[in-house]
Amino acid sequence: MENLSDIYDRLYQEAKDIFDRNDPCRFENGLCRRERENKENGFGIEPFCCCNGKHFPSQNNEEGTHCKHFIEGSGCSVKSLSCITWICDSDYFVNKKDVQRLYEIEDEALSYGLFFPRFSKEETMESLTKIF
C-alpha cells in the first residue's frame, strides 16, 4: 500500500516525465517559449512568470514576491507537485493527451491533500503532519 510520500513521488515523476517528453518551455538564452514569444510580439517579458520564480502581485505586495525555491539561472530547486503540473499554455505540448493527464495528476494530488502552491515535497509533508 502506498503512503502519501510514495504517492507524491509517483505523481511528481509522472508529471516530470510528461514535461520532459513534451519540453513545453523550450528554454533558449535563459528565456522560456512564452517569454520569447511575448518579447518578439512587443509585449515584453512577463515579470511574474513561473520561470523567473515570482508570485503575482497582491493587495499587500504590488511588486510580487520571489519564490524561495527558485535559483537564478537554474530554476526550481525542489520537487513541487503544484509547480510541475502548472501549464501556462497547453498549445506548447506536443501530445494533447499529456495535458489532460497533467490535469488528472493535479486532481489526484488535490484528492490526497498533496497540493500546496509553491511548496516543496518536504513542506507539503510537514504541513500534512500539522493538519492531521
N, C-alpha and C positions, 0 to 999 in steps of 0.2 A: 504494500500500500504506500502510495506517495505521500510524503509530508509536504507542508507548504513550501519549504525551501527547495525541495526537488521539483515541485510544480513550477515554482518561479524560474528555476534553471531551465526546465524543459520549454516553457513558453518563451523565455528570452532567447534561447538558442534557435528555436523555430523562427522567430521574428528576425533574428540576426541573419539566418540563412536566406530568408526572403530578401532582405536588404542586399546581402552580398550577391545574390543571384541577379537582381534587377539593377543594382547600382543607381538608384534614383537621383542621388545628389550629384554625382559626376563632378567631383571637385577638380578644379583646374586653377592654378595660381592662387590658391587659398580661398577661392570663391565656389560656392555650390551653384548648381544649374540655375536655380531660381534667382540668386543674386546676380549672376552673369546676364540672364535674360532681362531682369529689371534694369540693369546698368545699360545694356545695349538699347533698350527701348526708352531710355531717358527718364526712368523712374528713380534712379539712384539705388543704392544698396539699402535693404531693409535694416533699420537699426535694431530690430528686436527679433531677428531670425533665430531659429534653433541652432543654426550653425555657428553663431557668434556668442552663444551662451547667455543671452539676455532675456529676461522676462519682459512681457509687455508692460507699459506704464499702468499705473493705478491711481486712484484718487490720492493715495498717500505718497506716491512717488512718480512724478510725471516723467522722469527720465528712464524708468525701469531699473531693474536690479540685475546684477550679474549672477549667473548660476555658479555656485561654489564648486561644482564638479567639472566645470569647463576649464580646459587648459589651452591657452592661446597657441595656435599652430598645430595642435593635435586633436582638439575637440573634447568629447566626453571622456572622463577618466574612470567611469563606473558602469556597472550593469544597471540599467534603469528600464523597466518594462514600459513605463509611460512614455519615455523618450523614443525607444526603439519601435514602438507601434504608431508613433505620430507621423502623419503623412501631410506634407504641405501641398502636394498636387498629385493626384492619382494618375494623371497622364504621364508622369515620369516613370511609371512601372511598365516593363515590357509585358508581363503576364498579369492581366486584369484579375485572374482568379487569386493571385497572390495578394492583391489589395483587399479583396473580400476576406481572405484568411487572416490578414492583419487585424481587421475589424473584429473577427471572431476571437482572435487571441486576446485582444483588448477586453472583449466581453467576458471571456473566461477568467482573465485576471481580476476583473471587477467582481465577478461572482465569488471568488475566493478571498476578496478583500486585499488583493495584492497590487492595487493600482493607486499609487500616490504620486502625483505630478512632481517631477524632478527629484524624486527620492532614489537613492541607491538601493540595491537589494538589502544591504545591511540596515539602512534606515527604515526600510519597509518592515523587515522582520522585527526590529526593535519597536516600531510603532504597534505592531500586532500584539507583542507581549504586553504593552501598556493597555491595550484595549481589552484583552481577554484576561 
